[in-house]
Amino acid sequence: MAPTLRRVTAMAPLHLEVLAGAAALDRQVRWVAVSELEDPTPFLEGGELVLTTGMRLDAGNALPYVSRLVARGVTGLGFGVGLSHEDVPAELVEAAATAGLPLIEVPRDTPFIAIGKAVSELLAAEQYEEISRAFAAQGRLTRAALQPEGMSAVIERLAREIDGWALLLDPAGAVRHAARTGQPAARAHALEPELARLRAPGAPSSIALSVPGEHVIVQPLGRRGFFAVGSARPFTPVGHTVVNAAGSLLTLGLEQGREQRAAERRVRAAVLRLLLAGERAAAGETVAAMGEELPGEPFVVLACDTDEPLAHGFPYGGLTVTLAGQAEAEGVIAREARRGRVGASGPVAYAELALGLDQAERALASAAPVARFPELAGQGVLSLLDPAAAAAFSAALLAPLREYGSRADLIESLRAYLACNGHWDAAAQRLGVHRHTLRYRMKRVSELLGRDLDDPAARAELWIALSYGSA
């Protein structure tokens, strides 16, 4: 912010005297311009303190001269006496008073360059102060980012720094954190047109809005979301610096959070693999290191297809699996059903985890939004089969796949393909392979078994074999 004319005229060494326009002394002085031209305005930008000795001024052109300066938006006029004029012309004083233009008498002993140097030093001091304020604000924001609250602390600090409100939004525009604002959801809804502009190709790096009584800035945070700030006052250069610094910290925080969540999901996926391999003790130790514990037996396996993965779940293909103790299973099912579809197995032990996963997946296929495997109508048909006969049937039917060299992945690929009702992309995603790889495997399965996988009857036989077989 530039120094005001009041501050300049108050500098005792300059001995300046205000003759007119004292009510406008709070205008900012952005520069000092010395000119003896009758019309200096082509060389001005506005905001200057114009200094002159009045060489070309007389009673007849005082009013037009002042009018041109006012139209150009100068801050004030300094008139040096003792050279062309012993006193400031009365006509100039009258014209300045009428126009509301500050008119300052500069004594002969005060060189114009002294005024220019004084204003330059004030400008430099103001700029240094702005930079210092910006650095101090950035430091406070950085310390907020290091707090356990992370991004919410940054949003709270940012709102205080700009003396306004702040919102952190997810990629869809929903509120993640809000500070110093009532009805944050309503504010977020009002910003939807701007968010759409920022999502479009070639979008600007930020959007600034001004409405009566409020100034708003909206910025994207990469692909992780957006943040918006608002203040009753226009944003100063320091304010813009603070907002940009907050944007960098929020972007970094979101990216680090994503990496941490990805790392945790990899650990949880490994825990599920340990459990499937029968390494319950090792899985329990890993979970305990995360401050959790495995449920006792029996438990229910939940396969959840939700918008947001379960906080304590295990990644499994494109799904999230959780193990809930039998007593708490219904509460967990009800909670997760509010976020997406859930399939639940019957009660199982850890030795039957693979069976529980299979049941949960089959239940999920019928979930709207919840399905429990014991309640599925198809379970009654399977219960009619003799277990020993079904196991023998399974062993005979799947033998070519088990005996096919080292390609044991053919059975699991077939299981995923059938569980996904023949949808290549979904099955490939669950297996973590390319769909062309899955197509090749299914072609090999069809050749080895001598069955058409597009035949519903063949699919039904294979599904029963997989349900009673051991991969």
C-alpha positions in Angstrom: 0.0 0.0 0.0 1.4 3.4 -1.0 1.9 6.2 1.6 -0.9 8.7 1.9 -0.6 12.4 1.1 -1.3 13.2 4.8 1.8 11.2 5.8 3.9 13.1 3.2 2.7 16.5 4.2 3.3 15.7 7.9 7.0 15.2 7.3 8.5 18.2 9.2 11.8 18.5 7.2 9.8 19.3 4.1 7.9 22.2 5.6 4.8 21.6 3.4 1.6 23.6 3.9 -1.8 22.4 2.8 -3.7 25.2 1.1 -6.8 23.4 -0.2 -8.4 19.9 -0.4 -7.5 18.9 3.2 -10.4 16.4 3.2 -8.7 14.3 0.5 -5.3 13.9 2.2 -5.8 10.2 2.7 -5.3 9.6 -1.0 -2.3 7.4 -1.8 0.8 8.8 -3.4 2.0 6.3 -5.9 4.8 8.5 -7.4 6.1 12.1 -7.6 6.0 13.8 -11.0 7.7 17.2 -11.7 6.3 19.1 -14.7 6.1 22.6 -16.0 3.9 21.7 -18.9 0.5 23.4 -19.2 -1.0 19.9 -19.7 1.2 17.2 -18.1 -1.7 14.6 -18.1 -0.5 12.7 -21.2 2.6 11.7 -19.1 0.7 10.7 -16.0 -1.0 7.5 -14.9 -3.0 8.7 -11.9 -2.1 8.6 -8.3 0.9 11.0 -8.6 1.8 14.1 -6.6 2.5 16.6 -9.3 5.1 19.3 -8.5 5.3 22.6 -10.4 6.6 26.1 -10.1 3.8 27.4 -12.2 5.9 28.8 -15.0 3.1 28.4 -17.5 0.2 29.1 -15.1 -1.7 32.4 -14.7 -5.1 33.5 -13.6 -6.7 32.5 -16.9 -5.6 28.8 -17.1 -5.6 27.8 -13.4 -9.1 26.3 -13.6 -8.5 24.2 -16.8 -5.2 23.1 -15.4 -6.8 21.8 -12.2 -9.7 20.2 -14.1 -7.3 18.2 -16.3 -5.3 16.9 -13.2 -8.5 15.9 -11.5 -9.8 14.1 -14.6 -6.5 12.2 -14.8 -6.8 11.1 -11.2 -3.7 12.7 -9.7 -3.4 12.6 -5.9 -2.4 16.2 -5.3 -0.6 19.3 -6.6 2.5 20.7 -5.0 3.3 24.4 -6.0 6.8 25.7 -5.4 6.9 29.3 -4.5 9.8 31.8 -4.7 10.7 31.2 -8.3 8.0 32.0 -10.9 5.5 33.1 -8.2 6.2 34.5 -4.8 2.9 33.1 -3.6 0.5 30.4 -4.8 -2.0 32.2 -7.2 -5.3 32.8 -5.5 -7.1 31.5 -8.6 -5.3 28.2 -8.3 -6.2 27.9 -4.6 -9.8 28.6 -5.4 -9.9 26.1 -8.4 -8.3 23.4 -6.2 -10.7 24.0 -3.3 -13.7 23.8 -5.7 -12.4 20.6 -7.3 -11.4 19.0 -4.0 -7.8 18.6 -5.2 -5.2 18.8 -2.4 -3.0 21.8 -3.1 0.3 22.0 -1.2 2.7 25.0 -0.9 6.3 24.0 -1.3 8.7 26.6 0.1 11.7 27.7 -1.9 14.1 26.0 0.5 12.5 22.6 -0.1 13.8 21.1 -3.4 11.4 19.0 -5.4 13.9 16.2 -5.3 13.7 16.1 -1.5 10.0 15.4 -1.8 10.6 12.7 -4.5 13.2 11.0 -2.3 11.0 11.1 0.7 8.1 9.5 -1.2 10.4 6.9 -2.6 11.7 6.0 0.8 8.1 5.7 2.1 7.2 3.5 -0.8 10.2 1.3 -0.2 9.3 1.1 3.5 5.7 0.2 2.7 6.8 -2.5 0.2 9.2 -3.9 2.8 6.4 -3.9 5.4 4.1 -5.7 2.9 6.8 -8.3 2.2 7.3 -8.8 5.9 3.6 -9.2 6.6 3.4 -11.7 3.7 6.3 -13.7 5.1 4.9 -13.6 8.6 1.5 -14.8 7.3 3.1 -17.6 5.3 5.0 -18.7 8.4 1.7 -18.9 10.4 0.1 -20.8 7.6 3.0 -23.2 7.4 2.9 -23.8 11.2 -0.9 -24.5 10.9 -0.2 -27.0 8.1 2.2 -28.9 10.5 -0.5 -29.3 13.2 -2.3 -32.6 13.6 -5.5 -31.0 12.1 -3.5 -30.4 8.8 -5.7 -28.9 6.1 -8.5 -27.8 8.4 -6.0 -25.8 10.5 -4.7 -24.1 7.3 -8.3 -23.2 6.4 -8.9 -21.7 9.8 -5.7 -19.8 9.8 -6.3 -18.5 6.2 -9.8 -17.1 7.2 -8.2 -15.2 10.1 -5.4 -13.8 7.9 -7.7 -12.3 5.3 -10.3 -11.4 8.0 -13.0 -13.3 6.1 -14.1 -16.9 5.4 -12.6 -19.9 3.7 -13.8 -23.2 2.3 -12.0 -26.4 1.3 -14.0 -28.3 -1.4 -13.5 -31.8 -2.8 -13.4 -32.4 -6.6 -17.2 -32.6 -6.7 -17.6 -29.2 -4.9 -18.7 -30.7 -1.5 -17.4 -29.0 1.6 -14.5 -30.7 3.3 -13.6 -27.9 5.8 -15.1 -24.5 6.4 -14.0 -21.6 8.6 -15.8 -18.4 9.8 -18.8 -18.8 7.6 -22.4 -19.8 8.2 -24.1 -22.2 5.9 -21.0 -23.4 4.1 -23.0 -25.8 1.9 -25.0 -22.9 0.6 -21.8 -21.0 -0.2 -20.4 -24.0 -2.0 -23.6 -24.3 -4.0 -23.3 -20.7 -5.1 -19.8 -21.3 -6.3 -20.7 -24.2 -8.6 -20.6 -22.1 -11.9 -17.1 -21.0 -11.0 -16.0 -24.5 -10.2 -17.4 -25.6 -13.6 -15.2 -23.0 -15.3 -12.2 -24.1 -13.4 -12.8 -27.8 -14.5 -13.0 -26.9 -18.2 -10.0 -27.3 -20.5 -7.9 -24.2 -20.7 -9.3 -22.9 -17.4 -7.7 -19.9 -15.6 -5.5 -20.5 -12.6 -8.0 -18.8 -10.4 -11.2 -16.8 -10.5 -11.9 -13.5 -8.6 -15.4 -12.2 -8.0 -16.7 -9.0 -6.6 -20.2 -8.4 -5.4 -21.6 -5.6 -3.2 -19.9 -6.0 0.2 -17.8 -9.1 -0.7 -14.8 -10.1 -2.7 -14.1 -13.8 -3.5 -11.2 -15.8 -4.9 -11.6 -19.4 -6.0 -8.6 -21.6 -6.9 -8.2 -25.2 -8.0 -6.0 -27.6 -6.0 -4.7 -29.7 -8.9 -7.2 -32.5 -9.4 -7.8 -32.8 -5.6 -10.4 -30.2 -5.2 -10.8 -26.4 -4.8 -10.6 -23.7 -2.1 -12.5 -20.4 -1.9 -12.0 -17.4 0.3 -14.1 -14.3 0.8 -13.6 -10.9 2.5 -15.6 -7.7 2.8 -12.5 -5.7 1.7 -10.7 -6.0 -1.7 -7.7 -8.3 -1.6 -4.4 -6.4 -1.3 -1.1 -7.7 -2.8 -0.4 -9.2 0.6 -3.8 -10.8 0.7 -3.2 -12.4 -2.8 0.2 -13.6 -1.6 -1.3 -15.2 1.5 -4.1 -16.8 -0.6 -1.5 -18.3 -3.0 0.6 -19.6 -0.2 -2.4 -21.3 1.3 -3.2 -22.8 -2.0 0.3 -24.3 -2.3 0.1 -25.7 1.3 -3.3 -27.2 0.7 -2.2 -28.8 -2.6 0.8 -30.3 -0.9 -1.3 -31.5 2.0 -3.8 -33.2 -0.3 -1.1 -34.9 -2.3 0.7 -36.1 0.8 -2.6 -37.4 2.2 -3.3 -39.3 -1.0 0.1 -40.9 -0.9 -0.3 -41.9 2.8 -3.7 -43.4 2.1 -2.3 -45.3 -0.9 0.5 -46.7 1.3 -2.0 -47.7 4.0 -4.2 -49.4 1.5 -1.2 -51.4 0.3 -0.5 -52.5 3.8 -4.1 -53.5 4.3 -4.1 -55.5 1.1 -1.1 -57.3 2.3 -2.9 -58.1 5.6 -5.8 -59.7 3.7 -3.3 -61.8 1.7 -1.7 -63.0 4.9 -5.2 -64.0 6.3 -6.0 -65.9 3.1 -2.7 -67.7 3.4 -3.5 -68.7 6.9 -0.9 -66.4 8.5 -3.4 -65.0 11.1 -0.7 -64.2 13.7 1.4 -62.1 11.3 -1.8 -60.3 10.0 -2.8 -59.6 13.6 0.6 -58.1 14.5 0.4 -55.8 11.4 -3.1 -54.6 12.2 -2.1 -54.1 15.9 0.7 -51.8 14.7 -2.0 -49.6 13.1 -3.8 -49.4 16.4 -6.5 -51.9 15.5 -7.3 -55.6 16.1 -8.9 -58.4 14.1 -12.4 -59.5 15.2 -12.9 -62.8 17.0 -14.5 -65.8 15.4 -17.0 -66.2 14.0 -17.2 -63.0 11.9 -19.0 -61.7 8.9 -17.2 -60.7 5.7 -18.5 -57.5 4.1 -17.8 -56.6 0.4 -18.5 -52.9 0.0 -18.8 -51.0 -3.2 -18.9 -47.5 -1.8 -17.9 -44.1 -3.0 -15.3 -43.7 -0.3 -13.3 -46.8 0.9 -13.8 -47.9 4.4 -11.4 -46.4 6.9 -10.5 -49.8 8.4 -11.2 -52.0 5.4 -9.0 -54.2 3.2 -8.7 -53.5 -0.6 -9.9 -56.4 -2.7 -9.9 -55.9 -6.4 -12.2 -52.9 -7.0 -13.9 -53.4 -3.7 -13.2 -52.8 0.0 -13.6 -55.8 2.4 -14.1 -55.6 6.1 -14.4 -58.2 8.8 -17.0 -57.5 11.4 -17.7 -59.5 14.6 -21.0 -61.2 14.4 -22.5 -59.1 17.2 -21.5 -55.8 15.5 -22.1 -56.8 11.9 -25.6 -55.3 11.5 -24.4 -51.9 12.8 -21.5 -51.9 10.3 -23.7 -52.9 7.5 -26.2 -50.2 8.2 -23.5 -47.5 8.4 -21.8 -48.5 5.1 -25.2 -48.9 3.3 -25.6 -45.2 3.7 -22.5 -44.7 1.4 -22.9 -47.5 -1.1 -23.8 -51.2 -1.8 -22.9 -53.9 0.7 -22.8 -57.7 0.4 -22.5 -59.8 3.6 -21.4 -63.4 4.1 -22.7 -65.8 6.6 -20.7 -66.3 9.8 -17.3 -67.8 9.1 -13.9 -68.6 10.8 -10.5 -67.4 9.6 -9.9 -70.9 8.0 -13.1 -70.2 5.9 -12.1 -66.6 4.9 -11.9 -67.5 1.2 -15.4 -68.9 1.4 -16.6 -65.8 3.2 -15.2 -63.5 0.5 -16.9 -65.6 -2.2 -20.2 -65.3 -0.3 -19.9 -61.6 0.2 -19.1 -61.0 -3.4 -22.1 -63.1 -4.6 -24.3 -61.2 -2.2 -23.0 -57.9 -3.4 -24.0 -58.8 -6.9 -27.7 -58.7 -5.7 -27.3 -55.9 -3.2 -29.8 -53.0 -3.5 -28.1 -51.6 -1.4 -27.7 -54.5 1.0 -27.8 -58.3 0.4 -26.9 -61.1 2.9 -25.7 -64.4 1.4 -27.7 -66.6 3.7 -30.9 -64.9 2.5 -30.2 -65.3 -1.2 -32.7 -67.6 -2.9 -29.9 -69.3 -4.8 -28.4 -70.6 -1.6 -31.3 -73.0 -1.2 -30.3 -74.8 -4.5 -26.7 -75.2 -3.5 -27.7 -76.6 -0.2 -29.4 -79.5 -2.0 -26.1 -80.7 -3.4 -24.3 -83.5 -1.6 -21.0 -81.8 -0.5 -18.8 -84.9 -1.2 -20.4 -85.4 -4.7 -20.1 -81.7 -5.4 -16.4 -81.7 -4.4 -15.7 -84.6 -6.6 -17.5 -82.9 -9.5 -15.4 -79.8 -8.9 -12.1 -81.7 -8.8 -12.9 -83.5 -12.1 -14.2 -80.4 -13.9 -11.3 -78.1 -12.9 -8.5 -80.7 -13.1 -7.3 -79.5 -16.6 -6.9 -76.0 -15.2 -4.9 -77.1 -12.1 -2.7 -79.4 -14.3 -1.9 -76.8 -16.8 1.7 -76.2 -16.1 2.4 -73.3 -13.6 -0.7 -71.3 -14.7 -2.6 -71.6 -11.4 -4.0 -68.1 -12.1 -6.4 -69.6 -14.6 -8.8 -70.7 -11.8 -8.8 -67.3 -10.1 -9.2 -65.5 -13.4 -12.2 -67.8 -14.2 -13.6 -67.0 -10.7 -13.3 -63.3 -11.3 -14.8 -63.5 -14.8 -17.9 -65.4 -13.6 -18.3 -63.2 -10.5 -18.4 -60.2 -12.8 -21.0 -61.8 -15.1 -18.5 -61.9 -18.0 -17.7 -58.2 -17.9 -14.1 -58.0 -19.1 -13.2 -54.6 -17.6 -14.6 -55.2 -14.2 -13.0 -58.7 -13.9 -9.7 -57.4 -15.2 -9.7 -54.6 -12.7 -10.5 -57.0 -9.9 -7.5 -59.2 -10.9 -5.2 -56.2 -11.5 -4.5 -57.3 -15.1 -5.2 -55.9 -18.6 -8.5 -57.0 -20.1 -6.5 -58.4 -23.1 -4.6 -60.6 -20.7 -7.9 -61.8 -19.2 -9.3 -62.5 -22.7 -6.3 -64.7 -23.4 -6.7 -66.6 -20.2 -10.5 -67.2 -20.7 -9.7 -68.4 -24.2 -7.2 -70.9 -22.7 -9.8 -72.0 -20.1 -12.4 -72.6 -22.8 -9.9 -74.7 -24.7 -8.7 -76.7 -21.7 -12.2 -77.4 -20.4 -13.9 -77.9 -23.8 -16.7 -75.6 -22.8 -18.2 -72.4 -24.3 -18.0 -69.7 -21.6 -20.9 -67.8 -23.2 -23.2 -70.8 -22.5 -25.2 -70.1 -19.3 -25.3 -73.8 -18.5 -21.5 -74.0 -18.7 -21.2 -71.0 -16.5 -23.5 -72.4 -13.9 -21.5 -75.7 -13.7 -18.3 -73.8 -13.5 -19.6 -71.6 -10.7 -20.8 -74.6 -8.7 -17.4 -76.2 -9.2 -15.6 -73.2 -8.1 -17.9 -72.8 -5.0 -17.0 -76.4 -3.8 -13.5 -76.6 -5.2 -10.2 -75.4 -3.7 -8.1 -73.0 -5.8 
